Amino acid sequence: MRCLAVCQDELVIRMLDEILLPGFEVEFIIENRPLARRLHEAGVTVTVGDPRRTDTYLKADIGPSTCVIIEDNGKRSIKKLLEAVRDAGGALVYVLGIGTAATGKRADEFHTEFPDVAYLSMSELFGGPLLTEFSRSLTRARVQQYQRYFSDADRVLIMLHNDPDPDAMASGLALRNVLRRTKTTAIIGAIQGVTRPENLRMVNLLDIHVEAITHDSLKEYDRIAMVDVQPHYFGGMIDRVDLVIDHHPEQPGYTAVFKDIRPDYGSTSTILTEHLRAVDVNISERTATAMLYAIKSDTLFFNRSTNRVDLEAFSYLYPLSDAAMIRKMEGAEITSERLEYVMKAHQGGVLSDQVFCAFLGAMPREDFIPYVADFFLQLEDVKWTVIAGIVNDSLVVSVRNLGYTKNAGEFVRRFFADIGSAGGHRAMAKAVVPLRAFREKFGELPADAVTAKLQAFAHEFLQHEPVGKLEGRSQKLELEVKK
């Protein structure tokens, strides 16, 4: 986040520079040239200019999302500074009261004359309130901008990824709330519908409708938003959207009018919780329940890819949700079909140096693969799982780890990005490779050799033994690659 500070007191400047870095990109506007030179030599980013002139801020490339802090020492009026900032397009403006100027009366005066300007005292710089306030203001500005952009659309599509999971569906409900729309004016849709048992249970219990979307039906909507997914996922079918909100790493190859992508967050529902709170939208019990369940499932109840903000979102949503409903949804985790593939992995998989790999052969649904990967990560002495299977003439690979070792997303990109799609987070990742491309690169491999290859990749990535030695040592599997 970019921050422009208008200060003339050296002590205040140095304190702000210390507090706001590294979370903010901070630049100071200073009138005094000798002071500016001294601070520049000390490594502080400064610009010399008259803070009462609009062109000073235009030269500083101020924008609606630039956070502007104006020092108020009580010695002279800062009204002209505020007007110049506004004329230049500044919207996120804070006045920082210094010394005797920082009084409740002074704050009330500013609020009366400038109701959209926040007044902070110097004491509020410490302990994090300032950073929290800046972050919330930036989120509020983002949300209000895309709310206005979507307001004149007759029909809106909120697009989810194929076979949407709890985080995708909950985020769809949340965005519909943010946009203040109904299920008839904001459709939640996906190209491939919900199939996994626990997700179907969520759909039925919370009465969530996910409409089937085709390439032709995309033309029926005035605005398209995506949550928990980005356009690259659809393989060139969609190259431009109006809004993207996602917690997966940002991908190139598309344009979006607005986007909020935060790969350090554990779930997209956490981002939408911040959006809802930023603009004071009431969260219904149904939406809160869906979002709470989504945060739990995407972070494995805070055992992977979890951020402080995920915990804050969970704490905020918990009293608004239906805990009994969440327990009902969680009760669908284990099915006989899933146990069948767990047994296949148990019988034919390989555990070596805390890395468990298994090839499951051909299967009717993709969701069995990540389920097995998550299941075996719970075993003692397992820190990585690499599970693969064949679905619709593609090899699907799911990777999981405990989150504090090397990056799982980097692993799948290194070995599969050149022949298929691959990506993910530090603790979880996925690759989808056409079977033909896999065989062209690695040859016609029997089942045990596929597992050995996966095990070798993992150990090579984790800087263990040479590939050849590991392939020779891998146990044989009782599975066959079905052509």
N, C-alpha and C positions, 0 to 999 in steps of 0.2 A: 504494500500500500504506500502511495506517495503522500508525503506530508510537507507542506510549505509553512514555515514558521516566521512570523514578522516580529523580531525581537531586537532590542538595542542594549540590553544588559548582558554583559559577558558571562556572569555567573549563571543567569537563567539559560542562556544559549548552551553553555557546557552541560548543564543539568539535563536539558531537553535532549541534547545529542546523546547523552549517556543512557537516558531512560528509553528513548524511542528506538534506538538501534539495538539489535539488527532487524527487529520486526517491521520497521518502516524505512522507506527511502526518504531521508530528511534533507531539506534544503532551507537555508536561512536567508531572508531578505534583510539587509543591514544598510543603514544610511552612512555610518561612520567608516570611511575608507581605511584609516590605520587599524581600526578594530577588525575590519573584514580581512585585511592582509594578515594580521596576527593569527586569526582563527584559521584562515586558509593554510598557513604554514603548519598549523597544529593538526591538519587533516580534516577540518570541518568544511562541509560543502556550503559555500556562501555566494550570494549575489548582491552587488551594490546597486541600490536603487531607491527611489522615493516611494515609500509605501502608500502615499496618498494619491498616486497616479495610477490610472487603470492600465496604461501600457506597461507598467512594471510587472504586473501579473500576467498580462498577455505574453510578454517576453519569456516569462517563467513557465509558459505553456500550462496554465491552470485549466482544470476541467471540472465537470460536475462531481467526479469521484475523488478529486484532490482534497485531502483534509488540510484546512487552513487554521493555524493557531495564531492569534494576535495577542501580544503582551499588553496588559493594561496596568500601568504603574500609578494611575491616578493623577499624573502630572499634567496631562493634556488630553483633549478629547480624541477619541479614536473613531468618531462617527464617519469622517472622510475615508478612513482606511476601510471600514466596513462597506461603505458605498462603492469604493473602487473595486473591492473584491467581488461584490455582487455584479457590478457592471462588466467585469471580466469573465463572468460565468461561474464563480465559486458558489457552492451550495452547502458544503459541509464545513461550517465555520464555528470555531470555538474561541472564546475570549478567556485568557488566563490572567486572573487577578493576582497581582504581586504585592506583598506587604500589606500596608494599610488600605490599599484599594480593594482587597479581597474581602468584602463585607456582604452580609445578606442584603442590605439596602442597595448596594451597588448592583448585585445580581438581579434584584427586582426591577431596578431601573432599566437594565438591558433587556430583560424579558418583556417589559412593557413596550419599549421602542423597537426592539428587534426580536419578536417572538420565536423566530426560527434559529436564533443564535444561542448556543449553550454557553453558560458562564461557569467556569471552574476556578477553584482556588488552588494555590500552589500545593497545599497539603494533599490534594487529590491526585497529584502526580505519583504518589508513592502507594505501593501495595496493589497496583494493577487496575484501579477503577478507570483511569484515563484510557488505557489501552482497550479495556472492555467497551467503554463508551464509543471510542473511535470505530471499533470493529462493528458494533451494532448500528452505528450511523451509516457506515458504508453499506452494510447489508440492506438497511432500510431504503437507501437511495437506489440500489440495484432493483429491489423488489418493486418500488413505486414506478420506476422507469418501465419495467416490462408489464406491470399491471396496466399502465396507460396504453402501451402498445397493443395489448390484447383486448382492450375494452371495447373497441368498435367492431370486433369480429363476430359474425353470426355463429359460425361453427368452429370449434377448436378441437384438434386431435392431440391427446397426450399419449405419445408413443412409448411402448415398453419393448424390451428385448423379447426374443422368442422364448416360449415356455416361461413366462415371468415368475419370479420368485417373490417372497414376501416384501423385500425392500422395494422392488419395482412397483408392485401393486399399491403398497402403502404410500409411496412417493407420488403415485398418480392421484390417489385420493387427496393427499395433502396439497398438491399443486392446484387441483380443482378448487379446494377451499381458498387458497391464496388468491386465485383469480375470481373468487366469489361467483362461481358458476354452478350450474346443476348438471346432472348426468345427461341431459338432453342437449345442452349447449357446449359441453366439454366432454368428449368421448374418450374413454380410456381404451386403447386398442393395442393389438399385437398381431403380427403375421401368423405366428403359431400360438395356439391357445395354451391354457394351463393344463398340465397332465400329471404332475407329481402329486402323490396322495396327500401330503401335508398341506400343499398349496391349494389343492381342490377343497380340502377341509376349511381352509381359511376363506376361500371364495364363498362357500356355502354358509358358513357361520356368520360372516360379516356382510353377506349379500353384495359382493363385488362383481360387477359385470365387465368383462374384458371382451370387447368386440373384435371380430376377425377383420383384419385389414389386408387389402390387396394393393398392388402397385397402382391400379386404375382408381381405386377408391380414395387414394391420397389427394386427388384433384378436387374432391368434394369439400375440403376444409380450407378455411380462410387463414388459419394459423396452425403451425405444427410445433409442438414442444416435445422434447425427449427427456425422460428421467431414467436414471440408472443405466444409461446407454448413450453411445455417440453414433453419429451417422455412418462412420466407417464400418461398423458392425454389419450393416446391411449390404455390404459388397457393391457399392456404387449405385444402389437403387435410390438412395436419397443423398444428395450432396449439399443441400441447403435447408436449414431449419430456422425457426424464429427464436427458439430458446432451448438450451441444453443445461441440465442440472445433473451432475454425476460425481461419483467419488472414485471413479477409476482414472488411471493416468490419462492425460489429454493426448488425443491422437490427431494427426494432420489430415488434410485432404477434404475438408468441408468448410462451409461458412455458416455462421450463426449470428443473428442480430444481437442476441444476448446469450451469455453463458456464465455459469458458476460451477467451476470444476475444482474440487478439493480432494486430491488423492491421499492426503494425510488423514482424512476422515474415515471412520470405520463403516459408514453407511450413508446412502443418499438421504435416508429419512432424517438423519441428524442435520444435514444441510437444510432440509425443508422445515424442520422444527425451528431453526433460526429464522427462516423466512417468515413463518407464521407469527412468531413472537415479535419480529421487527416491525410488523405493521398491525399488531394487536388484533389478529383474526382469531375469533373463538374456535377452539378445536373441539369437535364433537367427540363423544365417547368412542364411537366406532372408529374414527380416524386415529385417535390417540391409541386405541388398542392395536390397530394395524401397525402403526409406526413403532410402538414399543416392541411388538413381536418381531418386527423387521430388524430393529437394532440388536435385539437378542440373537436372532438367527444369523445375521451377517457378521457379527463379532464373536460367534460361539459363546455367548454370554460373557463377553469381554476377555476372551482367551486369545484373540488374535486381532490384529489391525485396529486396535482401539486407541482413541484419542481422548484427552480430557473432555473435549466437547461432546463426545458420545455419552460419557457418564452424566454430564450436565443435562443433555437432552433426555436421557433415560429418567433422571430424577424429576425433571419437569413433567414428563408425560405420565409417569406412574400413577399419581393421584387422579388423573383424568381418565384412566383406562379401566377396562374390566378384566381384573386378574383371573377370574374364573374362566372367562372366554379364552384367554391366552393358554391356560392349562389344557383346555379342550383341544385347541389347535396343536399343541405340542404332543398330544397323545397319539398323533398319526405318524410319528417318526419311523417306526419299525413295521415293515410289511414282510410277508413270506417271500415276495419277489426279491426284495433287497437282501434278505438273509441268504438267498440262493447265491447271489454274486459275492457276498461277504465270504461264504464258504468256498467259492471258487478261488478267490484271492488267497484265502488261508491255505488251501491245499496246494496251489501252484505258485504262490508268490515267493519272493526272495528278500530276506532281511540281512543286510550286510552293513556294518559300521553305522548303525542307527538310521539307515535308509531302507525303507520298504518299497519294493516295486512289484507290480503284478500286471499281467495282460489278461483281460477278461474275455477275449474273443468277440464274436458278433452278439449284439443285443438289440432289443426293440426300442429302448429309450436311453437318451444320453444321461439322464439324471442319476442312473445307477453308478456312474463312474465317479463323480465328485462325492457321492454318499460313501462309497468304499474308501476313497481317499481320506475323508474326514474320520471315518470309523477307525481305521488303522493308525491314525495319528494319536489316538487315545491310548495306544498300547505302551507299556513300559519299554524303555530303550528305543523308541521310535521318535526321531526328530524330523524326518522328511518322509513323505509318501509320494510316489509317482505311479499313477494308475492309468491304464490305457484300455480302450475297447474300440470296436468297430460299430459305427452307427451310420446307416445309409451311405455306404461306400466311402466313409471318411474315418480316419483314425483320430479319436478324441483322447487327449491327454489331460488329466487333472493333476496338479501339483499342490501339495500342502506342506507347510513347515510350522514350527513353533513361533516364528515371527521375529526372532532375534538373531538368526543366522543370515546367510546370503539371501538375495532377493529372488523369489520364485518367478516373478515376471521376467527378470533378466535370463533365468534358466531357459524358459520356453522360447524366448526370442532368439537366444543364441543358437539353439538346435533346430528350431522349426519355422522361424519367421520367413526363411527363404523359400519354403515350399508350401506354406499355408498361413493361416492367421494365428497369431500368438501374442499373449499379453497378460497382465495381471498386476497384483500387488506384491509386497514383500513376502506375505505369508500365504498367498493363494494365487494360482495362475492356471491358464488353460490354453491349449493349442488344438486347432482343428486342421487336419491335413488330409487332402484327398488321398485315398489309398494308392491310386496310381502314382502320384508324386512321391509318396513315401517309398514305394517299391523301386521307382526309377533311381532314387538316391541311395537306398540302403540294400536293395536287392529283395528277392523273394525269401523272406525269413519265416521259419517255423515259429510256433508260439514261444518256445523256450528262448529262442534267439531274440525275439522282440523284448522279452523281459530283461534278458542280458544286456541288450542295447540300451534300454532305459536306465538300468543300474550303472552301466558304464558312463553314460552321459552325466548322471548325478554325481558320481565320484570324480569324474574329470572336472565338473563345475566346482565341486567342493574341494578340489586340489588334493584328492586322495591318490590311490594307486593308478598306474597306467591303464589305459582302456583295455588292451589285449588281455592282461592278466585277470582283470575282473570278469571279462566275458567268459574266459575259460573256467573260472571258479563258480559261476552262477549255477544254481540248482536247476534241474530240468522241470518243466511244467507238464501237466497233463492236458493242456489246452491245445487247440489247433487254430491257426489263422484261417478263417473261412474266406474263400475267394469269391 
